[in-house]
Amino acid sequence: MKIVLTGGGTGGHILPLIAVAKKIKEKDPSAEFLFVGTNGGLEEKIMKEEGIKTRIILSGKLRRYFSFLNFVDFFKIGIGVIQSLWILFWNMPDAIFSKGGYASFPVVFVSWIYQIPSLIHESDANPGMANSVLAKFSSRVAVSYPRAEIYFPAEQVVFTGNPLREDIAQGNPQNALEKFSFSKDRKTIFIWGGSQGSQIINKSILDILPKLIEKYQIIHQTGVKNFEDMQKIIGEIGLKLAEIKNVYCPIDFIGKELKDILALSDLVISRAGSNSISEIAANGKPAIIIPIEKSANDHQRMNAYIVAKNGGCVVLEETNLGGNILLKKIEEILTNESLNQKMRTNIKIFYRPDAAEKIAEGIFGMLE
């Protein structure tokens, strides 16, 4: 059996593809995979580590608003469709699994032309433009939030949750303590602005960093592009990294050690990407969620407020992200044991450990 994986742009799209591919491989050890995407960087690196071949195509973004870039991207999509026609013809798969994003459009569209069954997965509470269109060309649609079901035909859609790697809830806090030379007697805050970091979150944390390190120890994913600037600013506010390294550790990018960091954390301050929320939920951690103000289709705000409505997190908007408010919320969550335990319990409902299993079963079901 041969499966083409597609989707693109971020780890949030790529890692769920890997989770489902591993589950398929468990069920059929002879299964082969090919990833078709638009970026030779992060995607190719991750797929290579998993032993999955990669083919790169061109594609353009689908926008709900007028932009002159729509005309340019229209031609990019056309070229991507031609490339996908060629790739799928010579690698004729049994099925397609797509995680959405503009990178997936040419592949799923061509699978419809070739009558290859396809399953697309929508991570967010508000479906993205690509998946909204691609549902018309797909066999099945899986969603992470029950609310998203209303956007797709009832006979086509199923709620599965968000597929994560199986070990995400099996971290060892001791590993993180040793890696960062932290103390088991201090509470740990994990600042997680998505895979690329967040300048807004970084600035807000630096504004209150001197106060935070008086009581807490902090792991701060800054983002690769922000890492050097963060180090300079820390010096400018009168702190020396060498002197505070046992209570504050900035790190440019977090990889496989994520599970250990989440296991150690007493509070996570995060963006509202579906993967991030699911990984926090898998570890049952209290969270302050800060959605991107202008995320596509406002999906991050929708994700965040669905979790908050269920008492699983506190939401702070970027426009209200003053240092005093952030510090007040951190203190409230870490000192109010009743609130802390309530958030831990309530966020867990957003973790579906069988999501990858259900999607794999759906892919096999299309082939019967």
C-alpha positions in Angstrom: 0.0 0.0 0.0 1.3 3.5 -0.9 0.0 6.7 0.8 0.8 10.2 -0.3 1.0 12.7 2.6 0.5 16.4 2.0 0.1 19.6 3.9 2.4 22.4 4.7 4.2 25.3 6.1 4.7 24.5 9.8 5.4 21.7 12.2 1.7 22.0 13.1 0.9 20.5 9.7 3.8 18.1 9.5 3.9 16.3 12.8 0.3 15.0 12.7 1.1 13.5 9.3 4.0 11.6 10.9 1.7 10.4 13.8 -0.8 9.0 11.3 1.8 7.5 9.1 3.3 5.6 12.1 -0.1 4.3 13.0 -0.7 3.1 9.4 2.7 1.4 9.5 1.7 -0.4 12.7 -1.3 -1.8 10.9 0.4 -2.5 7.6 4.2 -2.9 7.9 4.5 -2.9 4.1 3.0 0.6 3.8 5.0 3.1 1.8 4.8 6.9 2.1 5.6 9.9 -0.1 5.3 13.5 1.1 4.4 16.1 -1.4 4.7 19.7 -0.2 5.9 23.2 -1.1 8.9 23.8 1.2 12.2 22.0 1.1 13.2 23.2 4.6 11.4 22.0 7.7 9.2 19.5 6.0 12.0 17.8 4.1 14.2 17.7 7.3 11.4 16.1 9.4 10.4 13.6 6.7 14.0 12.6 6.1 14.3 11.8 9.8 11.3 9.5 9.4 12.6 7.8 6.3 9.9 9.3 4.1 10.7 10.5 0.6 9.8 14.1 -0.3 8.8 15.8 -3.6 8.5 19.6 -3.8 5.8 21.4 -5.8 4.8 25.0 -6.3 1.5 26.4 -4.8 -0.1 29.6 -3.8 -2.3 30.8 -1.0 -6.0 30.8 -1.1 -7.4 34.1 0.3 -10.9 35.1 1.3 -10.1 38.8 0.6 -8.9 40.8 -2.5 -5.2 41.0 -3.0 -3.1 41.4 -6.2 -1.1 38.4 -4.9 -4.2 36.3 -5.7 -3.4 36.7 -9.4 0.2 35.6 -8.9 -0.8 32.7 -6.7 -3.4 31.5 -9.2 -0.6 30.7 -11.6 1.5 29.1 -8.9 -1.4 26.8 -8.1 -1.7 26.0 -11.8 1.9 25.0 -11.9 1.5 22.9 -8.7 -1.4 21.1 -10.3 0.7 20.2 -13.3 3.5 19.0 -11.1 1.1 17.0 -9.0 -0.4 15.4 -12.1 3.1 14.2 -13.0 4.1 13.1 -9.5 0.9 11.2 -8.7 0.9 9.5 -12.2 4.4 8.0 -11.6 3.8 7.3 -7.9 0.1 6.2 -8.2 -0.9 6.0 -4.5 -3.8 4.1 -3.0 -4.8 7.0 -0.9 -4.0 10.6 0.1 -3.9 12.0 3.6 -3.8 15.8 3.8 -3.4 18.1 6.8 -4.6 21.2 4.9 -2.8 24.4 4.2 -2.4 25.9 0.7 0.4 23.4 0.0 -2.1 20.6 -0.1 -4.5 22.1 -2.6 -2.8 20.8 -5.9 -2.3 17.3 -4.5 -5.8 16.8 -3.3 -7.3 18.4 -6.4 -5.3 16.0 -8.6 -6.3 13.0 -6.5 -9.9 13.9 -7.3 -9.0 13.9 -11.1 -7.3 10.5 -10.8 -10.1 9.2 -8.5 -7.7 8.5 -5.7 -9.5 8.5 -2.4 -8.4 11.3 0.0 -8.9 12.1 3.6 -8.3 15.7 4.8 -7.9 16.7 8.5 -9.0 20.1 9.8 -7.1 21.1 13.0 -9.0 24.3 13.9 -12.4 25.2 15.1 -12.8 27.5 12.1 -11.8 25.6 8.9 -9.1 27.2 6.8 -9.8 28.3 3.2 -7.9 25.4 1.7 -9.8 22.7 3.5 -13.2 24.5 3.0 -12.5 24.2 -0.8 -10.8 20.8 -0.7 -13.8 19.1 1.1 -15.5 19.2 -2.3 -12.8 17.1 -3.8 -12.2 14.7 -0.8 -13.7 11.4 0.2 -13.7 12.1 4.0 -13.0 14.9 6.4 -11.7 14.5 10.0 -11.9 17.4 12.5 -10.2 18.3 15.8 -13.1 20.3 17.2 -16.8 19.1 17.2 -17.7 22.7 16.2 -15.9 22.3 12.9 -18.3 19.5 11.8 -21.0 22.1 10.9 -18.8 23.4 8.0 -18.7 20.0 6.1 -21.3 17.6 4.7 -22.6 15.4 7.5 -22.0 12.2 5.5 -18.4 13.1 4.9 -17.2 14.4 8.3 -16.1 12.7 11.5 -14.7 14.1 14.8 -11.4 12.5 15.6 -9.4 15.1 17.6 -5.9 16.1 16.7 -3.3 13.4 16.0 -0.2 13.7 18.1 2.9 11.6 18.5 2.2 8.8 21.0 4.9 9.8 23.5 3.9 13.4 24.0 2.2 12.7 27.3 5.1 10.4 28.5 7.8 13.0 29.3 10.1 12.8 32.2 10.4 16.0 34.2 13.7 14.9 35.7 15.3 15.0 32.2 14.2 18.6 31.9 15.5 19.5 35.4 18.9 18.1 34.5 19.0 19.6 31.0 18.3 23.2 32.3 20.0 22.8 35.7 16.8 23.8 37.4 15.6 23.2 40.9 12.7 20.8 41.8 11.7 23.2 44.5 10.7 26.0 42.2 7.7 26.1 39.9 8.4 26.1 36.2 6.8 28.4 33.5 7.1 27.4 29.9 6.9 30.3 27.4 6.0 28.8 24.0 5.3 31.2 21.2 4.8 28.6 18.5 7.6 27.0 16.4 8.8 30.4 15.2 8.4 32.2 18.5 6.5 35.4 19.1 7.9 38.9 19.4 4.9 40.2 21.2 5.0 37.4 23.8 8.8 37.8 24.1 8.5 41.5 24.8 5.8 41.0 27.4 7.9 38.4 29.2 11.0 40.6 29.2 8.9 43.4 30.8 8.2 41.3 33.8 11.2 38.9 33.8 13.0 40.5 36.8 9.9 39.9 38.9 9.3 36.4 37.5 12.7 35.0 38.3 12.4 36.0 41.9 9.9 33.2 42.4 9.9 31.0 39.3 12.2 29.3 36.8 11.4 29.8 33.1 12.0 27.9 29.9 11.5 30.4 27.0 11.3 29.3 23.4 12.1 32.6 21.6 12.1 31.5 18.0 15.3 31.2 15.9 15.0 34.6 14.4 14.4 36.3 17.8 17.1 34.5 19.8 20.0 36.9 19.4 17.8 40.0 19.9 16.4 38.5 23.1 19.9 38.0 24.5 20.8 41.7 23.7 17.6 43.0 25.3 18.1 40.9 28.4 21.5 42.6 28.8 19.9 46.0 28.3 17.4 45.5 31.2 20.3 44.8 33.5 20.3 41.0 33.6 23.2 38.7 32.8 22.3 35.3 31.3 25.3 33.7 33.0 24.0 34.8 36.4 20.4 33.8 35.9 20.9 30.6 33.9 19.6 28.4 36.7 16.2 30.2 36.7 15.9 31.4 33.1 16.8 29.6 30.0 16.0 31.1 26.5 16.1 28.5 23.7 15.7 29.2 20.0 13.8 26.0 19.0 12.4 23.1 21.0 12.4 19.6 19.4 12.1 16.2 20.9 12.7 17.5 24.4 9.2 19.1 24.3 7.5 16.2 26.1 10.0 16.5 29.0 9.5 20.3 29.2 5.7 19.9 29.3 6.0 17.3 31.9 8.0 19.6 34.1 5.9 22.8 33.5 3.5 24.1 36.1 2.2 26.7 33.7 2.4 27.1 29.9 2.0 30.4 28.1 1.3 29.6 24.5 -0.1 30.6 21.2 -3.5 29.0 20.2 -2.4 26.7 17.4 -4.4 23.4 17.5 -1.3 21.3 18.0 0.0 23.4 20.9 -3.3 23.2 22.6 -3.6 19.5 22.1 -0.1 18.9 23.5 -0.7 21.1 26.5 -4.0 19.2 27.0 -2.2 15.8 26.7 -0.1 16.8 29.7 -3.0 18.4 31.7 -1.2 21.7 32.2 -2.8 25.1 33.2 -2.3 27.5 30.3 -2.5 31.2 29.4 -3.3 31.2 25.7 -2.5 34.3 23.6 -4.0 33.9 20.1 -2.5 35.6 17.1 -4.5 38.7 16.5 -4.7 38.3 12.7 -4.5 34.6 12.2 -6.1 33.2 9.0 -9.9 33.1 9.4 -9.4 34.1 13.0 -8.9 30.4 13.8 -6.5 31.0 16.8 -9.0 33.1 18.7 -11.7 30.6 18.0 -9.5 27.7 19.3 -8.6 29.7 22.4 -12.1 30.7 23.4 -13.5 27.2 23.0 -10.9 25.9 25.5 -11.5 28.9 27.8 -15.3 28.4 27.7 -14.7 24.9 29.1 -12.5 26.3 31.8 -9.3 24.9 30.4 -7.3 28.1 30.0 -7.1 31.8 30.4 -7.1 33.8 27.2 -5.3 37.1 26.9 -5.6 39.1 23.7 -2.5 40.7 22.2 -4.0 44.1 22.6 -4.3 43.5 26.4 -0.9 41.9 26.9 0.4 44.5 29.3 3.1 43.2 31.7 0.9 43.9 34.8 -2.0 41.9 33.5 0.2 39.0 32.4 2.0 38.9 35.8 -1.3 39.1 37.6 -2.7 36.1 35.7 0.5 34.1 36.2 0.4 34.7 40.0 -3.3 33.9 40.1 -2.9 30.5 38.4 0.2 29.4 40.2 -1.0 30.4 43.7 -4.7 29.5 43.6 -4.6 25.7 43.9 -8.3 25.3 43.3 -8.2 27.2 40.0 -5.0 25.4 39.1 -6.5 21.9 39.5 -9.7 22.9 37.7 -7.7 24.1 34.7 -5.7 20.9 34.7 -8.8 18.8 34.6 -10.8 20.8 32.1 -8.1 21.1 29.5 -7.6 17.4 29.3 -10.8 17.0 27.4 -9.1 18.5 24.4 -6.7 15.6 24.1 -7.8 12.6 22.1 -5.2 9.9 22.3 -6.9 7.8 19.7 -7.0 10.5 17.0 -4.2 9.0 14.9 -5.8 5.6 15.2 -9.2 6.9 14.1 -7.7 8.6 11.1 -5.7 5.6 10.1 -8.8 3.5 10.3 -10.6 6.1 8.1 -7.9 5.8 5.5 -8.1 2.0 5.5 -11.8 2.3 5.3 -11.6 4.3 2.1 -9.7 1.4 0.5 -12.3 -1.3 1.2 
